[in-house]
Amino acid sequence: MLSEQEKKEMLADGLSQKRRQEFCKAEKNKSKSSRDLNEYIAFLMDVQKVKPFKHERLITPTDKNIL
């Protein structure tokens, strides 16, 4: 929960002309092209440089399970 002071600060921030202009500027500068899923995955793979690893399947013994 927000304190009363935090609520007042948020309201004052919302009424600020400077903050309004900053948000409008950010909205105009945002990328207009949307990426599809394959491009996004390629981007993440390029950024993260994930080390390949082997997926091993382990069988869980169930012979002693009692219901």
PDB file as gemmi writes it, atoms N, CA and C in Angstrom:
CRYST1    1.000    1.000    1.000  90.00  90.00  90.00 P 1                      
ATOM      1  N   MET A   1       0.829  -1.177   0.000  1.00  0.00           N  
ATOM      2  CA  MET A   1       0.000   0.000   0.000  1.00  0.00           C  
ATOM      3  C   MET A   1       0.876   1.244   0.000  1.00  0.00           C  
ATOM      4  N   LEU A   2       0.364   2.255  -0.626  1.00  0.00           N  
ATOM      5  CA  LEU A   2       1.074   3.524  -0.670  1.00  0.00           C  
ATOM      6  C   LEU A   2       0.713   4.372   0.547  1.00  0.00           C  
ATOM      7  N   SER A   3       1.703   5.079   1.045  1.00  0.00           N  
ATOM      8  CA  SER A   3       1.424   5.997   2.151  1.00  0.00           C  
ATOM      9  C   SER A   3       0.742   7.244   1.584  1.00  0.00           C  
ATOM     10  N   GLU A   4       0.206   8.050   2.457  1.00  0.00           N  
ATOM     11  CA  GLU A   4      -0.463   9.281   2.021  1.00  0.00           C  
ATOM     12  C   GLU A   4       0.514  10.208   1.304  1.00  0.00           C  
ATOM     13  N   GLN A   5       1.748  10.253   1.793  1.00  0.00           N  
ATOM     14  CA  GLN A   5       2.768  11.100   1.177  1.00  0.00           C  
ATOM     15  C   GLN A   5       3.077  10.619  -0.247  1.00  0.00           C  
ATOM     16  N   GLU A   6       3.196   9.298  -0.416  1.00  0.00           N  
ATOM     17  CA  GLU A   6       3.467   8.742  -1.745  1.00  0.00           C  
ATOM     18  C   GLU A   6       2.315   9.020  -2.703  1.00  0.00           C  
ATOM     19  N   LYS A   7       1.091   8.923  -2.212  1.00  0.00           N  
ATOM     20  CA  LYS A   7      -0.075   9.224  -3.046  1.00  0.00           C  
ATOM     21  C   LYS A   7      -0.056  10.677  -3.511  1.00  0.00           C  
ATOM     22  N   LYS A   8       0.275  11.577  -2.602  1.00  0.00           N  
ATOM     23  CA  LYS A   8       0.344  13.003  -2.954  1.00  0.00           C  
ATOM     24  C   LYS A   8       1.429  13.256  -3.990  1.00  0.00           C  
ATOM     25  N   GLU A   9       2.579  12.596  -3.817  1.00  0.00           N  
ATOM     26  CA  GLU A   9       3.668  12.754  -4.775  1.00  0.00           C  
ATOM     27  C   GLU A   9       3.280  12.245  -6.157  1.00  0.00           C  
ATOM     28  N   MET A  10       2.568  11.117  -6.204  1.00  0.00           N  
ATOM     29  CA  MET A  10       2.140  10.564  -7.494  1.00  0.00           C  
ATOM     30  C   MET A  10       1.140  11.489  -8.174  1.00  0.00           C  
ATOM     31  N   LEU A  11       0.206  12.045  -7.407  1.00  0.00           N  
ATOM     32  CA  LEU A  11      -0.766  12.976  -7.983  1.00  0.00           C  
ATOM     33  C   LEU A  11      -0.078  14.236  -8.506  1.00  0.00           C  
ATOM     34  N   ALA A  12       0.872  14.746  -7.746  1.00  0.00           N  
ATOM     35  CA  ALA A  12       1.607  15.941  -8.188  1.00  0.00           C  
ATOM     36  C   ALA A  12       2.418  15.630  -9.442  1.00  0.00           C  
ATOM     37  N   ASP A  13       2.989  14.448  -9.487  1.00  0.00           N  
ATOM     38  CA  ASP A  13       3.758  14.029 -10.653  1.00  0.00           C  
ATOM     39  C   ASP A  13       2.860  13.913 -11.877  1.00  0.00           C  
ATOM     40  N   GLY A  14       1.637  13.413 -11.670  1.00  0.00           N  
ATOM     41  CA  GLY A  14       0.687  13.269 -12.765  1.00  0.00           C  
ATOM     42  C   GLY A  14       0.205  14.602 -13.312  1.00  0.00           C  
ATOM     43  N   LEU A  15       0.171  15.623 -12.492  1.00  0.00           N  
ATOM     44  CA  LEU A  15      -0.275  16.946 -12.924  1.00  0.00           C  
ATOM     45  C   LEU A  15       0.862  17.798 -13.502  1.00  0.00           C  
ATOM     46  N   SER A  16       2.087  17.322 -13.407  1.00  0.00           N  
ATOM     47  CA  SER A  16       3.246  18.080 -13.859  1.00  0.00           C  
ATOM     48  C   SER A  16       3.286  18.174 -15.385  1.00  0.00           C  
ATOM     49  N   GLN A  17       3.398  19.382 -15.917  1.00  0.00           N  
ATOM     50  CA  GLN A  17       3.497  19.584 -17.363  1.00  0.00           C  
ATOM     51  C   GLN A  17       4.795  18.997 -17.908  1.00  0.00           C  
ATOM     52  N   LYS A  18       5.867  19.111 -17.150  1.00  0.00           N  
ATOM     53  CA  LYS A  18       7.156  18.580 -17.594  1.00  0.00           C  
ATOM     54  C   LYS A  18       7.078  17.070 -17.785  1.00  0.00           C  
ATOM     55  N   ARG A  19       6.495  16.369 -16.814  1.00  0.00           N  
ATOM     56  CA  ARG A  19       6.361  14.906 -16.920  1.00  0.00           C  
ATOM     57  C   ARG A  19       5.446  14.531 -18.081  1.00  0.00           C  
ATOM     58  N   ARG A  20       4.404  15.306 -18.300  1.00  0.00           N  
ATOM     59  CA  ARG A  20       3.489  15.044 -19.408  1.00  0.00           C  
ATOM     60  C   ARG A  20       4.227  15.137 -20.741  1.00  0.00           C  
ATOM     61  N   GLN A  21       5.064  16.171 -20.880  1.00  0.00           N  
ATOM     62  CA  GLN A  21       5.835  16.341 -22.103  1.00  0.00           C  
ATOM     63  C   GLN A  21       6.840  15.205 -22.289  1.00  0.00           C  
ATOM     64  N   GLU A  22       7.450  14.755 -21.194  1.00  0.00           N  
ATOM     65  CA  GLU A  22       8.402  13.647 -21.281  1.00  0.00           C  
ATOM     66  C   GLU A  22       7.716  12.367 -21.744  1.00  0.00           C  
ATOM     67  N   PHE A  23       6.518  12.092 -21.229  1.00  0.00           N  
ATOM     68  CA  PHE A  23       5.789  10.899 -21.637  1.00  0.00           C  
ATOM     69  C   PHE A  23       5.341  10.993 -23.093  1.00  0.00           C  
ATOM     70  N   CYS A  24       4.893  12.168 -23.538  1.00  0.00           N  
ATOM     71  CA  CYS A  24       4.497  12.353 -24.932  1.00  0.00           C  
ATOM     72  C   CYS A  24       5.683  12.166 -25.859  1.00  0.00           C  
ATOM     73  N   LYS A  25       6.835  12.682 -25.458  1.00  0.00           N  
ATOM     74  CA  LYS A  25       8.046  12.540 -26.264  1.00  0.00           C  
ATOM     75  C   LYS A  25       8.450  11.064 -26.360  1.00  0.00           C  
ATOM     76  N   ALA A  26       8.380  10.342 -25.265  1.00  0.00           N  
ATOM     77  CA  ALA A  26       8.717   8.920 -25.261  1.00  0.00           C  
ATOM     78  C   ALA A  26       7.746   8.131 -26.138  1.00  0.00           C  
ATOM     79  N   GLU A  27       6.481   8.500 -26.106  1.00  0.00           N  
ATOM     80  CA  GLU A  27       5.472   7.820 -26.925  1.00  0.00           C  
ATOM     81  C   GLU A  27       5.762   8.025 -28.412  1.00  0.00           C  
ATOM     82  N   LYS A  28       6.176   9.219 -28.789  1.00  0.00           N  
ATOM     83  CA  LYS A  28       6.487   9.502 -30.192  1.00  0.00           C  
ATOM     84  C   LYS A  28       7.748   8.776 -30.645  1.00  0.00           C  
ATOM     85  N   ASN A  29       8.700   8.611 -29.749  1.00  0.00           N  
ATOM     86  CA  ASN A  29       9.974   7.995 -30.099  1.00  0.00           C  
ATOM     87  C   ASN A  29       9.952   6.476 -30.049  1.00  0.00           C  
ATOM     88  N   LYS A  30       8.875   5.893 -29.563  1.00  0.00           N  
ATOM     89  CA  LYS A  30       8.855   4.447 -29.434  1.00  0.00           C  
ATOM     90  C   LYS A  30       8.811   3.793 -30.808  1.00  0.00           C  
ATOM     91  N   SER A  31       9.331   2.598 -30.885  1.00  0.00           N  
ATOM     92  CA  SER A  31       9.438   1.883 -32.153  1.00  0.00           C  
ATOM     93  C   SER A  31       8.053   1.659 -32.756  1.00  0.00           C  
ATOM     94  N   LYS A  32       7.933   1.966 -34.027  1.00  0.00           N  
ATOM     95  CA  LYS A  32       6.638   1.807 -34.690  1.00  0.00           C  
ATOM     96  C   LYS A  32       6.455   0.408 -35.274  1.00  0.00           C  
ATOM     97  N   SER A  33       7.542  -0.322 -35.477  1.00  0.00           N  
ATOM     98  CA  SER A  33       7.424  -1.663 -36.032  1.00  0.00           C  
ATOM     99  C   SER A  33       7.386  -2.678 -34.897  1.00  0.00           C  
ATOM    100  N   SER A  34       6.471  -3.598 -34.996  1.00  0.00           N  
ATOM    101  CA  SER A  34       6.390  -4.633 -33.975  1.00  0.00           C  
ATOM    102  C   SER A  34       7.132  -5.866 -34.473  1.00  0.00           C  
ATOM    103  N   ARG A  35       7.844  -6.501 -33.579  1.00  0.00           N  
ATOM    104  CA  ARG A  35       8.607  -7.695 -33.941  1.00  0.00           C  
ATOM    105  C   ARG A  35       7.727  -8.920 -33.818  1.00  0.00           C  
ATOM    106  N   ASP A  36       7.980  -9.900 -34.697  1.00  0.00           N  
ATOM    107  CA  ASP A  36       7.274 -11.159 -34.524  1.00  0.00           C  
ATOM    108  C   ASP A  36       8.066 -12.023 -33.540  1.00  0.00           C  
ATOM    109  N   LEU A  37       7.527 -13.142 -33.175  1.00  0.00           N  
ATOM    110  CA  LEU A  37       8.120 -13.970 -32.125  1.00  0.00           C  
ATOM    111  C   LEU A  37       9.509 -14.461 -32.514  1.00  0.00           C  
ATOM    112  N   ASN A  38       9.710 -14.856 -33.761  1.00  0.00           N  
ATOM    113  CA  ASN A  38      11.017 -15.364 -34.192  1.00  0.00           C  
ATOM    114  C   ASN A  38      12.094 -14.288 -34.100  1.00  0.00           C  
ATOM    115  N   GLU A  39      11.775 -13.074 -34.479  1.00  0.00           N  
ATOM    116  CA  GLU A  39      12.743 -11.978 -34.376  1.00  0.00           C  
ATOM    117  C   GLU A  39      13.074 -11.693 -32.915  1.00  0.00           C  
ATOM    118  N   TYR A  40      12.063 -11.770 -32.054  1.00  0.00           N  
ATOM    119  CA  TYR A  40      12.279 -11.507 -30.634  1.00  0.00           C  
ATOM    120  C   TYR A  40      13.172 -12.584 -30.019  1.00  0.00           C  
ATOM    121  N   ILE A  41      12.944 -13.841 -30.365  1.00  0.00           N  
ATOM    122  CA  ILE A  41      13.769 -14.932 -29.850  1.00  0.00           C  
ATOM    123  C   ILE A  41      15.199 -14.796 -30.363  1.00  0.00           C  
ATOM    124  N   ALA A  42      15.362 -14.438 -31.638  1.00  0.00           N  
ATOM    125  CA  ALA A  42      16.702 -14.228 -32.183  1.00  0.00           C  
ATOM    126  C   ALA A  42      17.404 -13.098 -31.447  1.00  0.00           C  
ATOM    127  N   PHE A  43      16.676 -12.032 -31.146  1.00  0.00           N  
ATOM    128  CA  PHE A  43      17.238 -10.918 -30.387  1.00  0.00           C  
ATOM    129  C   PHE A  43      17.704 -11.381 -29.010  1.00  0.00           C  
ATOM    130  N   LEU A  44      16.868 -12.146 -28.310  1.00  0.00           N  
ATOM    131  CA  LEU A  44      17.227 -12.628 -26.976  1.00  0.00           C  
ATOM    132  C   LEU A  44      18.436 -13.556 -27.032  1.00  0.00           C  
ATOM    133  N   MET A  45      18.492 -14.420 -28.025  1.00  0.00           N  
ATOM    134  CA  MET A  45      19.626 -15.335 -28.150  1.00  0.00           C  
ATOM    135  C   MET A  45      20.914 -14.554 -28.406  1.00  0.00           C  
ATOM    136  N   ASP A  46      20.820 -13.488 -29.173  1.00  0.00           N  
ATOM    137  CA  ASP A  46      21.991 -12.676 -29.464  1.00  0.00           C  
ATOM    138  C   ASP A  46      22.455 -11.923 -28.223  1.00  0.00           C  
ATOM    139  N   VAL A  47      21.525 -11.459 -27.424  1.00  0.00           N  
ATOM    140  CA  VAL A  47      21.862 -10.674 -26.246  1.00  0.00           C  
ATOM    141  C   VAL A  47      22.388 -11.558 -25.118  1.00  0.00           C  
ATOM    142  N   GLN A  48      21.771 -12.705 -24.919  1.00  0.00           N  
ATOM    143  CA  GLN A  48      22.085 -13.515 -23.746  1.00  0.00           C  
ATOM    144  C   GLN A  48      23.279 -14.444 -23.921  1.00  0.00           C  
ATOM    145  N   LYS A  49      23.572 -14.870 -25.131  1.00  0.00           N  
ATOM    146  CA  LYS A  49      24.674 -15.809 -25.380  1.00  0.00           C  
ATOM    147  C   LYS A  49      24.563 -17.024 -24.455  1.00  0.00           C  
ATOM    148  N   VAL A  50      23.473 -17.759 -24.616  1.00  0.00           N  
ATOM    149  CA  VAL A  50      23.198 -18.914 -23.777  1.00  0.00           C  
ATOM    150  C   VAL A  50      24.112 -20.072 -24.178  1.00  0.00           C  
ATOM    151  N   LYS A  51      24.733 -20.683 -23.180  1.00  0.00           N  
ATOM    152  CA  LYS A  51      25.585 -21.843 -23.413  1.00  0.00           C  
ATOM    153  C   LYS A  51      24.691 -23.050 -23.674  1.00  0.00           C  
ATOM    154  N   PRO A  52      24.933 -23.797 -24.750  1.00  0.00           N  
ATOM    155  CA  PRO A  52      24.087 -24.965 -25.015  1.00  0.00           C  
ATOM    156  C   PRO A  52      24.252 -26.020 -23.911  1.00  0.00           C  
ATOM    157  N   PHE A  53      23.185 -26.699 -23.629  1.00  0.00           N  
ATOM    158  CA  PHE A  53      23.235 -27.737 -22.615  1.00  0.00           C  
ATOM    159  C   PHE A  53      22.375 -28.909 -23.059  1.00  0.00           C  
ATOM    160  N   LYS A  54      22.677 -30.077 -22.511  1.00  0.00           N  
ATOM    161  CA  LYS A  54      21.986 -31.315 -22.884  1.00  0.00           C  
ATOM    162  C   LYS A  54      20.790 -31.516 -21.962  1.00  0.00           C  
ATOM    163  N   HIS A  55      19.663 -31.831 -22.568  1.00  0.00           N  
ATOM    164  CA  HIS A  55      18.457 -32.123 -21.790  1.00  0.00           C  
ATOM    165  C   HIS A  55      18.426 -33.626 -21.513  1.00  0.00           C  
ATOM    166  N   GLU A  56      18.502 -33.977 -20.269  1.00  0.00           N  
ATOM    167  CA  GLU A  56      18.455 -35.385 -19.913  1.00  0.00           C  
ATOM    168  C   GLU A  56      17.110 -35.715 -19.279  1.00  0.00           C  
ATOM    169  N   ARG A  57      16.583 -36.845 -19.674  1.00  0.00           N  
ATOM    170  CA  ARG A  57      15.317 -37.289 -19.092  1.00  0.00           C  
ATOM    171  C   ARG A  57      15.618 -38.325 -18.022  1.00  0.00           C  
ATOM    172  N   LEU A  58      15.174 -38.042 -16.815  1.00  0.00           N  
ATOM    173  CA  LEU A  58      15.366 -38.969 -15.704  1.00  0.00           C  
ATOM    174  C   LEU A  58      14.043 -39.637 -15.367  1.00  0.00           C  
ATOM    175  N   ILE A  59      14.093 -40.925 -15.223  1.00  0.00           N  
ATOM    176  CA  ILE A  59      12.887 -41.685 -14.902  1.00  0.00           C  
ATOM    177  C   ILE A  59      12.760 -41.766 -13.379  1.00  0.00           C  
ATOM    178  N   THR A  60      11.626 -41.376 -12.885  1.00  0.00           N  
ATOM    179  CA  THR A  60      11.359 -41.423 -11.452  1.00  0.00           C  
ATOM    180  C   THR A  60      10.824 -42.817 -11.103  1.00  0.00           C  
ATOM    181  N   PRO A  61      11.486 -43.512 -10.198  1.00  0.00           N  
ATOM    182  CA  PRO A  61      10.994 -44.844  -9.823  1.00  0.00           C  
ATOM    183  C   PRO A  61       9.643 -44.733  -9.102  1.00  0.00           C  
ATOM    184  N   THR A  62       8.697 -45.488  -9.582  1.00  0.00           N  
ATOM    185  CA  THR A  62       7.344 -45.441  -8.992  1.00  0.00           C  
ATOM    186  C   THR A  62       6.897 -46.788  -8.476  1.00  0.00           C  
ATOM    187  N   ASP A  63       7.800 -47.752  -8.410  1.00  0.00           N  
ATOM    188  CA  ASP A  63       7.383 -49.085  -7.992  1.00  0.00           C  
ATOM    189  C   ASP A  63       7.012 -49.161  -6.518  1.00  0.00           C  
ATOM    190  N   LYS A  64       7.425 -48.180  -5.708  1.00  0.00           N  
ATOM    191  CA  LYS A  64       7.114 -48.209  -4.278  1.00  0.00           C  
ATOM    192  C   LYS A  64       6.005 -47.226  -3.900  1.00  0.00           C  
ATOM    193  N   ASN A  65       5.351 -46.651  -4.907  1.00  0.00           N  
ATOM    194  CA  ASN A  65       4.260 -45.715  -4.616  1.00  0.00           C  
ATOM    195  C   ASN A  65       3.042 -46.484  -4.130  1.00  0.00           C  
ATOM    196  N   ILE A  66       2.449 -46.034  -3.061  1.00  0.00           N  
ATOM    197  CA  ILE A  66       1.250 -46.663  -2.510  1.00  0.00           C  
ATOM    198  C   ILE A  66       0.174 -45.574  -2.397  1.00  0.00           C  
ATOM    199  N   LEU A  67      -0.945 -45.809  -2.991  1.00  0.00           N  
ATOM    200  CA  LEU A  67      -2.039 -44.851  -2.893  1.00  0.00           C  
ATOM    201  C   LEU A  67      -3.059 -45.285  -1.884  1.00  0.00           C  
TER     202      LEU A  67                                                      
END                                                                             
